[in-house]
Amino acid sequence: MRRLLLALAFLTRLPVPHVAAGADDFPHAARLYPLAGIAIGVVVAGAGWLGALADPWLGALAALAAWTWVTGALHLDGLADMADGLGAAHGDRARLLAVMADPHIGSFGTVAIVLQLAAKLVLLHLLLPGAWPALIAVPAAARIAPLVWGRYLPPLRDSGLGAAVAGAARMRDIAGWLALLAALCFVLPALAVTPLLITALGLWFHRRLGGMTGDVHGAGIELVETGLLLALAIHAAV
């Protein structure tokens, strides 16, 4: 329970009891990120469902606002930092890491956040009001990704989230979450693209960045979420 509370405290802004944590607790809490994703999804789906009672666009806006609030825009910040780093580095990894560590946001990061929020808003509108179960599943499925990337991609820094997550997930953890995802695909077939999205982004991160940082994990979660929303919207339209 302590490690689940740590996962919730780190990934969400939900009020959880303060717990004392040892040095090993944070990496092990990463194994429970998909459970924290379910909590995020419940908040998002609830806000979207309530808003959609009045209008689908209001539902989409409410869901997006809830998504941003409950995560504290943590992953959006990572997306912005990664975009700024890639835009400014021009292949120089030292500059990439320096720019990503800068707390200020640049033009590349601003554009990335605007496009990400716009994409989620439109996709949420396409899915609401009837897709609230999918909105619970998407944040959970996306948070399987850091477990995979942390196990198979090297950290770019010796400290920080990327280093903490590296190797924290055991094969049985990943296999267990993927098995649950496979079972869920009988209800929501579009979620079957999750492993493809995780693999494709992992390969891209390896080629362009060489490994992972906390910012890259956050950016990846955002991109997987949007990819899953797109897959769900396409499946609903077919």
N, C-alpha and C positions, 0 to 999 in steps of 0.2 A: 504493500500500500504506500509506503514511504516513497518508493521510486515512481509510482504512478502520480503521486502528488507533485513530485519534482518535475515530471514531464508536463503536467498541466500548468504548473507555475511558470515553466520556461516558455512553453509554446502558446499559452493563452493568457488572457487578462481576467479569467474567471477567479472569483475569490476562493482561495484554497487555504487550509491551515498551513502555517509555517512549520516546516520540519527541519530538523538538523540533518545534515548530509555529510557523509564521509567522502574521501577522495574518489572512491570507486562507484559511488552512487550515481553520479551524473552520466557517465558512459553507459551504465546498465539501464538507466532510465530511458535512454534512447531506444531500447528494445520495445518500449511501450508507447512510442510516438503515435502509432495508428490508433490506439485507444484515445489519446488526446485528440486525434483527428475526428473521432466519433463525437466527442463533446463539442468540438468546433462545428461539426456538421449539424448537430441538433440545434444550436443557436442560429445558424444560417438558415436552415430549413424552416424553423419556427418563425423567424422574421419574414422570410419570403412568403410563407403561407398566409400570415396575417396581412401583409401588405397587398397580396394578390386578391384578397377578398374585396378590395376596393377597385384595383386595376392591376393588370400584369406588369406594367411599367413601374408602378409604385412598389409592387412586390419585388421586382428585380432590384430597385434602388435600396429597399429595406434590407434585402439579403446581402447586397454588396456592402452596405454600411455596417451591417452586423459582422460580416466576414472581416472587414478591416478593423473594426473595434475589437473583436474577440481575439484576434491574433496580434493586436497592437501594431499592425503594419510591419511586423518583424520581417516577414519574407519579402514584402515590397521593398523594404530598405536594402535587403540583400540583392534583389534584382537591380535596383538602381546602382548600387556599388559595383556590381559585376558589369553592367552596361557602361558605366563611366570608365572602369578599368580597361575593358576591351576597346573602347573608343579612343583612349589616350595612349595605350601601351605600344601599339604598332609592333607587336612581337617581342617586346622587352619585358621579361617576366618580373624583373625587379621593379620596373615602373608600374606594371600591372598591380602588384601587391601593394605598392605605396599608394596608388590612387584608390584602390579598394579600401585601404585602411583610413583614408581621409574621411572625416565625419561630414564634410560638406558634399552637397549633391551638385552635379554638373548638368550640362545640357543633355548628354546622352542618358543619364539617369532619369531626368525629368520626362523625356520622351518615352522611355521604357515604362515608367509608372503610368503615364497617361494612357498609353496604348493597352497596357495590361488591364487597367480599370475599365476602359471602354469595351474591351473584348469580353470581360466577365459580365458587364452590365447587359450587353446585347445577348449573350448566350443565356444568361439567367432569364431574360425576358422570353426567349424562345422556349425555355423549359417550363416556366411557371404557367399556371398554378399547379399542374398535376404531378410535377416531378420532385416533390419534396423528399421522398425516400432516397432518390439519387443524390440529392444535395447533402444528405447525411453521409453517404458512402464516399463521395468524392474526396473530401479532406482526409478521410482515413486511408483511402487507397494511395493518395499522393504521399502520405507520410511513411509508406513502406520504402520509398525511394532513398532516403538518407541511410537506411540500413544497408541497402545494396551498394550504394556509392561509397559509404564509409568502409565497407569490407574490401571492395575491389579497386578503389582508387586511392592513391597516396595523398596524405595531407600536404598542403603547400607551406604550412607553417608548423613550427614545433610546439606551439601552444594554440589555444582557442578551440572553438567548436569543432572545426575540421579534424584537429588532432584528437579531441576527446571522443568523437564518434568513430574514428578509424579503428576498425577491428572490434568494436563493441558488440556488433551483431554477429551471433553465431549462425552457422548454416541452418540449424534447426529453427532458429527464430525466423529467418527469412522464409524457409520452407513452410513453416506454420502459417505465417501471414498470407503467403501466396496461395496456400490451400484454402484458407478462408475466403480469399478473393475469388478463387475459382468456383467455390460453392455459391458465392453471391452473384456470379455471372449468369447463373440459371435464372435469376430474377432480373438482373440488369446486364444484358449481354454486352452492351457497349463498353463495360469496364474491362473486357478482355484485352483491350488495347494497353492496359496499364503496364504490363511487362515490356511491351514494345517501346512505349514512351520512356520508361526508366532506362532501358538499354540504349536507346538512341541518344538520349541526353547524356548518359554516362560516357559513351564513345566520343560525343562532341566535346564534353568537358575535358576529357583526356587529351584530345587532339589540340584544342585551342588553349587550354589552361595548364594542362599537365597534371592536374589533381584537384583537390577540394579544399575549400575554406568554409567557414560558417556562412559567409555571404553567398557562396556558390550553392550550398545546400538550400538556403532560403530561396534563391532565384530558381533553383530546380523544382522545388515544391510548387512555387507559383506557376511555372510553365507546365508541370504535369497536371495541376488542377485545371488550367485553361484547356489543355489538350483533352482531358476527360470530359469537360463540359461540351467541347466541340463534338466529340464522339457521341455523346448522349443526344445532342441536338440533331446531328445527322441521322442517328438511328431512329429518333422520334419522327423525323420528316419522311423517312423511307416507307 
